[in-house]
Amino acid sequence: MPIKKELLEILACPACHGEIVHNVERDCLDCQKCRRRYPIKDDIPVMLIDESTVIEEGK
């Protein structure tokens, strides 16, 4: 399910406060600044640093 544009506009990375974008291919939210990936579970973004992973180069 796509994340609403309005929600993406107000979300920020809890680790660095960077911009969050929806990675439709992987159905997760990615931080453009610190390259953390936040999962989406049951259509709810899980914006917890402990639940995030660091995006490896080229992925």
PyMOL Python script that loads the backbone (N, CA, C, O; Angstrom):
from pymol import cmd

cmd.read_pdbstr("""\
ATOM      1  N   MET A   1       0.842  -1.177   0.000  1.00  0.00           N
ATOM      2  CA  MET A   1       0.000   0.000   0.000  1.00  0.00           C
ATOM      3  C   MET A   1       0.888   1.241   0.000  1.00  0.00           C
ATOM      4  O   MET A   1       1.820   1.329   0.800  1.00  0.00           O
ATOM      5  N   PRO A   2       0.620   2.189  -0.872  1.00  0.00           N
ATOM      6  CA  PRO A   2       1.443   3.401  -0.929  1.00  0.00           C
ATOM      7  C   PRO A   2       1.259   4.268   0.312  1.00  0.00           C
ATOM      8  O   PRO A   2       0.171   4.353   0.882  1.00  0.00           O
ATOM      9  N   ILE A   3       2.347   4.902   0.709  1.00  0.00           N
ATOM     10  CA  ILE A   3       2.303   5.838   1.829  1.00  0.00           C
ATOM     11  C   ILE A   3       1.794   7.177   1.298  1.00  0.00           C
ATOM     12  O   ILE A   3       2.228   7.634   0.241  1.00  0.00           O
ATOM     13  N   LYS A   4       0.884   7.798   2.023  1.00  0.00           N
ATOM     14  CA  LYS A   4       0.327   9.068   1.574  1.00  0.00           C
ATOM     15  C   LYS A   4       1.407  10.143   1.538  1.00  0.00           C
ATOM     16  O   LYS A   4       2.281  10.201   2.403  1.00  0.00           O
ATOM     17  N   LYS A   5       1.325  10.988   0.522  1.00  0.00           N
ATOM     18  CA  LYS A   5       2.288  12.070   0.328  1.00  0.00           C
ATOM     19  C   LYS A   5       2.336  12.990   1.545  1.00  0.00           C
ATOM     20  O   LYS A   5       3.408  13.445   1.942  1.00  0.00           O
ATOM     21  N   GLU A   6       1.177  13.261   2.132  1.00  0.00           N
ATOM     22  CA  GLU A   6       1.104  14.135   3.296  1.00  0.00           C
ATOM     23  C   GLU A   6       1.887  13.561   4.476  1.00  0.00           C
ATOM     24  O   GLU A   6       2.532  14.304   5.216  1.00  0.00           O
ATOM     25  N   LEU A   7       1.831  12.242   4.651  1.00  0.00           N
ATOM     26  CA  LEU A   7       2.574  11.597   5.735  1.00  0.00           C
ATOM     27  C   LEU A   7       4.071  11.685   5.487  1.00  0.00           C
ATOM     28  O   LEU A   7       4.832  11.987   6.407  1.00  0.00           O
ATOM     29  N   LEU A   8       4.502  11.427   4.261  1.00  0.00           N
ATOM     30  CA  LEU A   8       5.931  11.509   3.935  1.00  0.00           C
ATOM     31  C   LEU A   8       6.487  12.915   4.148  1.00  0.00           C
ATOM     32  O   LEU A   8       7.651  13.075   4.515  1.00  0.00           O
ATOM     33  N   GLU A   9       5.667  13.921   3.922  1.00  0.00           N
ATOM     34  CA  GLU A   9       6.111  15.302   4.089  1.00  0.00           C
ATOM     35  C   GLU A   9       6.401  15.654   5.549  1.00  0.00           C
ATOM     36  O   GLU A   9       7.232  16.520   5.823  1.00  0.00           O
ATOM     37  N   ILE A  10       5.723  14.990   6.484  1.00  0.00           N
ATOM     38  CA  ILE A  10       5.931  15.328   7.890  1.00  0.00           C
ATOM     39  C   ILE A  10       6.874  14.355   8.599  1.00  0.00           C
ATOM     40  O   ILE A  10       7.371  14.664   9.682  1.00  0.00           O
ATOM     41  N   LEU A  11       7.127  13.188   8.009  1.00  0.00           N
ATOM     42  CA  LEU A  11       8.029  12.228   8.634  1.00  0.00           C
ATOM     43  C   LEU A  11       9.482  12.659   8.477  1.00  0.00           C
ATOM     44  O   LEU A  11       9.870  13.229   7.458  1.00  0.00           O
ATOM     45  N   ALA A  12      10.266  12.377   9.495  1.00  0.00           N
ATOM     46  CA  ALA A  12      11.706  12.613   9.446  1.00  0.00           C
ATOM     47  C   ALA A  12      12.390  11.437  10.120  1.00  0.00           C
ATOM     48  O   ALA A  12      11.806  10.777  10.979  1.00  0.00           O
ATOM     49  N   CYS A  13      13.600  11.185   9.738  1.00  0.00           N
ATOM     50  CA  CYS A  13      14.377  10.101  10.315  1.00  0.00           C
ATOM     51  C   CYS A  13      14.607  10.389  11.802  1.00  0.00           C
ATOM     52  O   CYS A  13      15.079  11.472  12.149  1.00  0.00           O
ATOM     53  N   PRO A  14      14.284   9.444  12.679  1.00  0.00           N
ATOM     54  CA  PRO A  14      14.512   9.680  14.101  1.00  0.00           C
ATOM     55  C   PRO A  14      15.994   9.717  14.477  1.00  0.00           C
ATOM     56  O   PRO A  14      16.345  10.243  15.534  1.00  0.00           O
ATOM     57  N   ALA A  15      16.856   9.175  13.641  1.00  0.00           N
ATOM     58  CA  ALA A  15      18.292   9.148  13.937  1.00  0.00           C
ATOM     59  C   ALA A  15      18.979  10.469  13.584  1.00  0.00           C
ATOM     60  O   ALA A  15      19.778  10.984  14.365  1.00  0.00           O
ATOM     61  N   CYS A  16      18.662  11.019  12.394  1.00  0.00           N
ATOM     62  CA  CYS A  16      19.384  12.212  11.929  1.00  0.00           C
ATOM     63  C   CYS A  16      18.466  13.350  11.500  1.00  0.00           C
ATOM     64  O   CYS A  16      18.939  14.433  11.157  1.00  0.00           O
ATOM     65  N   HIS A  17      17.164  13.113  11.519  1.00  0.00           N
ATOM     66  CA  HIS A  17      16.150  14.089  11.112  1.00  0.00           C
ATOM     67  C   HIS A  17      16.186  14.388   9.611  1.00  0.00           C
ATOM     68  O   HIS A  17      15.711  15.434   9.168  1.00  0.00           O
ATOM     69  N   GLY A  18      16.754  13.460   8.834  1.00  0.00           N
ATOM     70  CA  GLY A  18      16.829  13.609   7.387  1.00  0.00           C
ATOM     71  C   GLY A  18      15.507  13.274   6.710  1.00  0.00           C
ATOM     72  O   GLY A  18      14.559  12.806   7.339  1.00  0.00           O
ATOM     73  N   GLU A  19      15.478  13.528   5.411  1.00  0.00           N
ATOM     74  CA  GLU A  19      14.284  13.291   4.595  1.00  0.00           C
ATOM     75  C   GLU A  19      14.037  11.790   4.426  1.00  0.00           C
ATOM     76  O   GLU A  19      14.968  11.014   4.213  1.00  0.00           O
ATOM     77  N   ILE A  20      12.779  11.402   4.522  1.00  0.00           N
ATOM     78  CA  ILE A  20      12.354  10.016   4.363  1.00  0.00           C
ATOM     79  C   ILE A  20      11.653   9.873   3.015  1.00  0.00           C
ATOM     80  O   ILE A  20      10.822  10.706   2.651  1.00  0.00           O
ATOM     81  N   VAL A  21      11.991   8.810   2.272  1.00  0.00           N
ATOM     82  CA  VAL A  21      11.306   8.510   1.015  1.00  0.00           C
ATOM     83  C   VAL A  21      10.791   7.080   1.065  1.00  0.00           C
ATOM     84  O   VAL A  21      11.382   6.210   1.705  1.00  0.00           O
ATOM     85  N   HIS A  22       9.675   6.855   0.377  1.00  0.00           N
ATOM     86  CA  HIS A  22       9.092   5.521   0.324  1.00  0.00           C
ATOM     87  C   HIS A  22       9.783   4.706  -0.753  1.00  0.00           C
ATOM     88  O   HIS A  22       9.769   5.084  -1.924  1.00  0.00           O
ATOM     89  N   ASN A  23      10.381   3.603  -0.373  1.00  0.00           N
ATOM     90  CA  ASN A  23      10.992   2.666  -1.310  1.00  0.00           C
ATOM     91  C   ASN A  23       9.903   1.662  -1.666  1.00  0.00           C
ATOM     92  O   ASN A  23       9.688   0.687  -0.946  1.00  0.00           O
ATOM     93  N   VAL A  24       9.223   1.905  -2.775  1.00  0.00           N
ATOM     94  CA  VAL A  24       8.079   1.094  -3.176  1.00  0.00           C
ATOM     95  C   VAL A  24       8.514  -0.336  -3.479  1.00  0.00           C
ATOM     96  O   VAL A  24       7.810  -1.288  -3.141  1.00  0.00           O
ATOM     97  N   GLU A  25       9.657  -0.482  -4.106  1.00  0.00           N
ATOM     98  CA  GLU A  25      10.172  -1.799  -4.490  1.00  0.00           C
ATOM     99  C   GLU A  25      10.344  -2.714  -3.277  1.00  0.00           C
ATOM    100  O   GLU A  25      10.015  -3.898  -3.341  1.00  0.00           O
ATOM    101  N   ARG A  26      10.854  -2.173  -2.181  1.00  0.00           N
ATOM    102  CA  ARG A  26      11.107  -2.960  -0.964  1.00  0.00           C
ATOM    103  C   ARG A  26      10.037  -2.751   0.110  1.00  0.00           C
ATOM    104  O   ARG A  26      10.089  -3.379   1.167  1.00  0.00           O
ATOM    105  N   ASP A  27       9.063  -1.867  -0.159  1.00  0.00           N
ATOM    106  CA  ASP A  27       7.999  -1.514   0.777  1.00  0.00           C
ATOM    107  C   ASP A  27       8.561  -1.165   2.157  1.00  0.00           C
ATOM    108  O   ASP A  27       8.260  -1.806   3.163  1.00  0.00           O
ATOM    109  N   CYS A  28       9.381  -0.130   2.154  1.00  0.00           N
ATOM    110  CA  CYS A  28       9.981   0.371   3.392  1.00  0.00           C
ATOM    111  C   CYS A  28      10.209   1.866   3.216  1.00  0.00           C
ATOM    112  O   CYS A  28       9.939   2.422   2.151  1.00  0.00           O
ATOM    113  N   LEU A  29      10.707   2.515   4.265  1.00  0.00           N
ATOM    114  CA  LEU A  29      11.028   3.938   4.209  1.00  0.00           C
ATOM    115  C   LEU A  29      12.525   4.094   4.358  1.00  0.00           C
ATOM    116  O   LEU A  29      13.129   3.521   5.265  1.00  0.00           O
ATOM    117  N   ASP A  30      13.126   4.870   3.468  1.00  0.00           N
ATOM    118  CA  ASP A  30      14.573   5.070   3.467  1.00  0.00           C
ATOM    119  C   ASP A  30      14.914   6.518   3.803  1.00  0.00           C
ATOM    120  O   ASP A  30      14.273   7.448   3.314  1.00  0.00           O
ATOM    121  N   CYS A  31      15.941   6.699   4.652  1.00  0.00           N
ATOM    122  CA  CYS A  31      16.445   8.024   4.958  1.00  0.00           C
ATOM    123  C   CYS A  31      17.512   8.381   3.924  1.00  0.00           C
ATOM    124  O   CYS A  31      18.438   7.605   3.688  1.00  0.00           O
ATOM    125  N   GLN A  32      17.379   9.541   3.318  1.00  0.00           N
ATOM    126  CA  GLN A  32      18.320   9.981   2.291  1.00  0.00           C
ATOM    127  C   GLN A  32      19.631  10.477   2.890  1.00  0.00           C
ATOM    128  O   GLN A  32      20.650  10.510   2.199  1.00  0.00           O
ATOM    129  N   LYS A  33      19.621  10.864   4.165  1.00  0.00           N
ATOM    130  CA  LYS A  33      20.802  11.449   4.783  1.00  0.00           C
ATOM    131  C   LYS A  33      21.717  10.393   5.425  1.00  0.00           C
ATOM    132  O   LYS A  33      22.892  10.303   5.067  1.00  0.00           O
ATOM    133  N   CYS A  34      21.198   9.600   6.361  1.00  0.00           N
ATOM    134  CA  CYS A  34      22.044   8.636   7.074  1.00  0.00           C
ATOM    135  C   CYS A  34      21.913   7.217   6.530  1.00  0.00           C
ATOM    136  O   CYS A  34      22.558   6.295   7.029  1.00  0.00           O
ATOM    137  N   ARG A  35      21.073   7.041   5.498  1.00  0.00           N
ATOM    138  CA  ARG A  35      20.924   5.767   4.789  1.00  0.00           C
ATOM    139  C   ARG A  35      20.415   4.645   5.689  1.00  0.00           C
ATOM    140  O   ARG A  35      20.883   3.510   5.611  1.00  0.00           O
ATOM    141  N   ARG A  36      19.449   4.981   6.543  1.00  0.00           N
ATOM    142  CA  ARG A  36      18.773   3.966   7.351  1.00  0.00           C
ATOM    143  C   ARG A  36      17.483   3.566   6.654  1.00  0.00           C
ATOM    144  O   ARG A  36      16.850   4.375   5.976  1.00  0.00           O
ATOM    145  N   ARG A  37      17.107   2.320   6.829  1.00  0.00           N
ATOM    146  CA  ARG A  37      15.884   1.782   6.226  1.00  0.00           C
ATOM    147  C   ARG A  37      14.944   1.358   7.356  1.00  0.00           C
ATOM    148  O   ARG A  37      15.314   0.583   8.239  1.00  0.00           O
ATOM    149  N   TYR A  38      13.725   1.886   7.304  1.00  0.00           N
ATOM    150  CA  TYR A  38      12.707   1.602   8.314  1.00  0.00           C
ATOM    151  C   TYR A  38      11.630   0.712   7.703  1.00  0.00           C
ATOM    152  O   TYR A  38      11.132   1.000   6.615  1.00  0.00           O
ATOM    153  N   PRO A  39      11.269  -0.368   8.396  1.00  0.00           N
ATOM    154  CA  PRO A  39      10.269  -1.290   7.842  1.00  0.00           C
ATOM    155  C   PRO A  39       8.855  -0.723   7.921  1.00  0.00           C
ATOM    156  O   PRO A  39       8.571   0.191   8.695  1.00  0.00           O
ATOM    157  N   ILE A  40       7.992  -1.286   7.106  1.00  0.00           N
ATOM    158  CA  ILE A  40       6.559  -1.013   7.171  1.00  0.00           C
ATOM    159  C   ILE A  40       5.901  -2.348   7.497  1.00  0.00           C
ATOM    160  O   ILE A  40       5.999  -3.300   6.723  1.00  0.00           O
ATOM    161  N   LYS A  41       5.226  -2.415   8.651  1.00  0.00           N
ATOM    162  CA  LYS A  41       4.582  -3.650   9.085  1.00  0.00           C
ATOM    163  C   LYS A  41       3.083  -3.418   9.192  1.00  0.00           C
ATOM    164  O   LYS A  41       2.638  -2.498   9.878  1.00  0.00           O
ATOM    165  N   ASP A  42       2.308  -4.251   8.516  1.00  0.00           N
ATOM    166  CA  ASP A  42       0.847  -4.116   8.507  1.00  0.00           C
ATOM    167  C   ASP A  42       0.423  -2.711   8.102  1.00  0.00           C
ATOM    168  O   ASP A  42      -0.489  -2.132   8.693  1.00  0.00           O
ATOM    169  N   ASP A  43       1.095  -2.169   7.086  1.00  0.00           N
ATOM    170  CA  ASP A  43       0.815  -0.836   6.533  1.00  0.00           C
ATOM    171  C   ASP A  43       1.130   0.306   7.509  1.00  0.00           C
ATOM    172  O   ASP A  43       0.653   1.424   7.318  1.00  0.00           O
ATOM    173  N   ILE A  44       1.923   0.039   8.549  1.00  0.00           N
ATOM    174  CA  ILE A  44       2.297   1.064   9.523  1.00  0.00           C
ATOM    175  C   ILE A  44       3.815   1.227   9.519  1.00  0.00           C
ATOM    176  O   ILE A  44       4.530   0.255   9.761  1.00  0.00           O
ATOM    177  N   PRO A  45       4.326   2.435   9.248  1.00  0.00           N
ATOM    178  CA  PRO A  45       5.773   2.659   9.297  1.00  0.00           C
ATOM    179  C   PRO A  45       6.301   2.493  10.726  1.00  0.00           C
ATOM    180  O   PRO A  45       5.755   3.066  11.668  1.00  0.00           O
ATOM    181  N   VAL A  46       7.348   1.715  10.871  1.00  0.00           N
ATOM    182  CA  VAL A  46       7.974   1.500  12.176  1.00  0.00           C
ATOM    183  C   VAL A  46       9.213   2.394  12.223  1.00  0.00           C
ATOM    184  O   VAL A  46      10.283   2.020  11.743  1.00  0.00           O
ATOM    185  N   MET A  47       9.048   3.570  12.805  1.00  0.00           N
ATOM    186  CA  MET A  47      10.098   4.591  12.815  1.00  0.00           C
ATOM    187  C   MET A  47      10.916   4.535  14.097  1.00  0.00           C
ATOM    188  O   MET A  47      11.083   5.548  14.777  1.00  0.00           O
ATOM    189  N   LEU A  48      11.422   3.360  14.427  1.00  0.00           N
ATOM    190  CA  LEU A  48      12.259   3.159  15.602  1.00  0.00           C
ATOM    191  C   LEU A  48      13.685   2.863  15.141  1.00  0.00           C
ATOM    192  O   LEU A  48      13.894   2.028  14.261  1.00  0.00           O
ATOM    193  N   ILE A  49      14.651   3.535  15.726  1.00  0.00           N
ATOM    194  CA  ILE A  49      16.049   3.339  15.327  1.00  0.00           C
ATOM    195  C   ILE A  49      16.453   1.882  15.502  1.00  0.00           C
ATOM    196  O   ILE A  49      17.167   1.334  14.662  1.00  0.00           O
ATOM    197  N   ASP A  50      16.005   1.249  16.581  1.00  0.00           N
ATOM    198  CA  ASP A  50      16.355  -0.150  16.839  1.00  0.00           C
ATOM    199  C   ASP A  50      15.785  -1.110  15.797  1.00  0.00           C
ATOM    200  O   ASP A  50      16.311  -2.209  15.620  1.00  0.00           O
ATOM    201  N   GLU A  51      14.731  -0.717  15.115  1.00  0.00           N
ATOM    202  CA  GLU A  51      14.115  -1.554  14.088  1.00  0.00           C
ATOM    203  C   GLU A  51      14.685  -1.279  12.692  1.00  0.00           C
ATOM    204  O   GLU A  51      14.391  -2.011  11.747  1.00  0.00           O
ATOM    205  N   SER A  52      15.485  -0.242  12.564  1.00  0.00           N
ATOM    206  CA  SER A  52      16.031   0.136  11.253  1.00  0.00           C
ATOM    207  C   SER A  52      17.275  -0.676  10.923  1.00  0.00           C
ATOM    208  O   SER A  52      17.904  -1.276  11.794  1.00  0.00           O
ATOM    209  N   THR A  53      17.607  -0.673   9.640  1.00  0.00           N
ATOM    210  CA  THR A  53      18.858  -1.275   9.160  1.00  0.00           C
ATOM    211  C   THR A  53      19.585  -0.235   8.333  1.00  0.00           C
ATOM    212  O   THR A  53      18.973   0.695   7.808  1.00  0.00           O
ATOM    213  N   VAL A  54      20.898  -0.398   8.219  1.00  0.00           N
ATOM    214  CA  VAL A  54      21.675   0.526   7.404  1.00  0.00           C
ATOM    215  C   VAL A  54      21.675  -0.011   5.975  1.00  0.00           C
ATOM    216  O   VAL A  54      21.922  -1.194   5.742  1.00  0.00           O
ATOM    217  N   ILE A  55      21.394   0.876   5.027  1.00  0.00           N
ATOM    218  CA  ILE A  55      21.354   0.493   3.623  1.00  0.00           C
ATOM    219  C   ILE A  55      22.775   0.284   3.123  1.00  0.00           C
ATOM    220  O   ILE A  55      23.612   1.183   3.201  1.00  0.00           O
ATOM    221  N   GLU A  56      23.033  -0.906   2.613  1.00  0.00           N
ATOM    222  CA  GLU A  56      24.349  -1.204   2.058  1.00  0.00           C
ATOM    223  C   GLU A  56      24.516  -0.507   0.720  1.00  0.00           C
ATOM    224  O   GLU A  56      23.537  -0.273   0.012  1.00  0.00           O
ATOM    225  N   GLU A  57      25.740  -0.179   0.375  1.00  0.00           N
ATOM    226  CA  GLU A  57      26.039   0.516  -0.890  1.00  0.00           C
ATOM    227  C   GLU A  57      25.493  -0.295  -2.065  1.00  0.00           C
ATOM    228  O   GLU A  57      25.711  -1.503  -2.153  1.00  0.00           O
ATOM    229  N   GLY A  58      24.783   0.384  -2.965  1.00  0.00           N
ATOM    230  CA  GLY A  58      24.265  -0.246  -4.167  1.00  0.00           C
ATOM    231  C   GLY A  58      22.953  -0.979  -3.977  1.00  0.00           C
ATOM    232  O   GLY A  58      22.499  -1.659  -4.897  1.00  0.00           O
ATOM    233  N   LYS A  59      22.325  -0.864  -2.807  1.00  0.00           N
ATOM    234  CA  LYS A  59      21.048  -1.574  -2.575  1.00  0.00           C
ATOM    235  C   LYS A  59      19.951  -0.606  -2.228  1.00  0.00           C
ATOM    236  O   LYS A  59      18.813  -1.018  -2.001  1.00  0.00           O
TER     237      LYS A  59
END
""", "prot")
cmd.dss("prot")
cmd.show_as("cartoon", "prot")
cmd.util.cbc("prot")
cmd.orient("prot")
